[in-house]
Amino acid sequence: MSSPAITRCPVLDPTGRAMHAEATSLREAPAVLVELPGPVRAWAVTRHSVIQALTNDPRVSRDLRRHWPALDEMPEGWPLAALALQQSFFNFYGEEHRRSRRRVAPTFSPRKVEGMRPRVRETADRLVDALAALEPGTVADVRQSLALPLTLTVICDLFGVPGPLRAGIGAGIDAVLNSSLGPQEALAAHDTLYERLGELLRHKRAHPAADLTSDLLLPSDPGQEPLSQEVLLGTLFLMIGAGYETTVNLITSAVQAVLENPGTLDRIREGSIGWPDVIEETLRVEGPIMHIPMRCALEDIDLGEGVVIRKGDAITVAFAAAGRDPQLHPRCPERFDPTRSGKEHLAFGHGPHFCLGAHLARLEADVALSTLFDRLPDLALADPGRRPDRVESFIINGPLGLKVVPRPA
């Protein structure tokens, strides 16, 4: 199992239809060689302890442009290129990563995020009021009616995205993260998204304001060069995409979990648990990000049990698998149980690349869930017992939609 050149390996399903079952089978070893679109051979890591170790290891880099020898072999239209080769602090290494991350980090501090709560609640109130106004018995999609517009509004407000561009950028991010696309479709999705982000930059250069996009267009320090167009586009893709896509899935998955486990609402109303318990347990059992392609080994890394990741090998980290690791959660790790005392997970990553938006995601989920269930206490699933279709991706983990009846007939 020590060499990608001679090892046969399973193909990772690009549609993500059964990603948790797939991750369970991959947990047989500290890392398992799999095939990703490209085709690319990469070591899939699903164990909590190994993910923690590798994501905090300076011998592992996300900067494939600098450190991955096989990059030149990737064809035009490589489906993973938009994410794996994105030019932003998401992929930068070492001091370049730290310097770039500092440009936006202050906005997402706990204090600054808490200050956003009134505006988030105002948006949630408006969206839930619209659901409450539906005729009794009407079916609605909670993803499309609440989770998506709430999170897209919050992140677009932060970055000053004008109204006409918002839906297009959101749809573009969805398309780029669809890992089942073929080369031509993937290339078209990438080009379309970057055209829309370029339009945002042109708008902000002409109409600067008090928002993060306008801030990014300025040099970070006197005497420094402004960010290049490629890094600006990559940073916008990262921040808007991460601020929207992951939280959409967190909120939708949490609503599904609550409605499928009716005792949860009783416990919240009696005060034995709170919405933070629901949110953390949802992050543990249905983390919104599964595989993040890719990282690269800068040296040989011996993981034990006969597994050695060689210098130059690619690595994909399955963050949503970590919370279901039976070594960490031996008691029914696949079962949603917000009363469990330990809810440790890696849904927001680990190490230097830990998600900057974790505080904001938790706040948005808390506001969305409390507003929804306080205003609509009789909310019910429209198709109880039916598993919703999943987002078509092995990167993103979440329901493609969630049909509910806000006011049962």
Buried (B, 14 or more C-beta within 10 A) or exposed (E): BBEBEEEEBEEBBBBBEEBBEBBBEBBEBBBBBBBBBBEBBBBBBBBBEBBBBBBEBEEBBBBBBBBBEBBEEBEEBBBBBBBBBBBBBBBBBEEEBEBBBEBBEEBBEEEEBEEBEEBBBEBBEEBBEBBEEBEEEBEBBBBBBBBBBBBBBBBBBBBBBEEEBBBBBBBBBBBBBBBBBEBEBBBBBBEBBBEBBBBBBEBBEEEBEEBBBBBBBEEBEEEEEEBEEEBBBBBBBBBBBBBBBBBBBBBBBBBBBBBEBEEBBEBBEEEEBEBBBBBBBBBBBBBBBBBBBBBBBBEEBEBEEEBBBBEBBBBBBBBBBBBBBBEBBEEEBEEBBBEBEEBEBBBBBBBBBEBBBBBBBBBBBBBBBBBBBEBBEEBEBBEEEEEBEBBBBBBBBBBBBBBBBBBEE
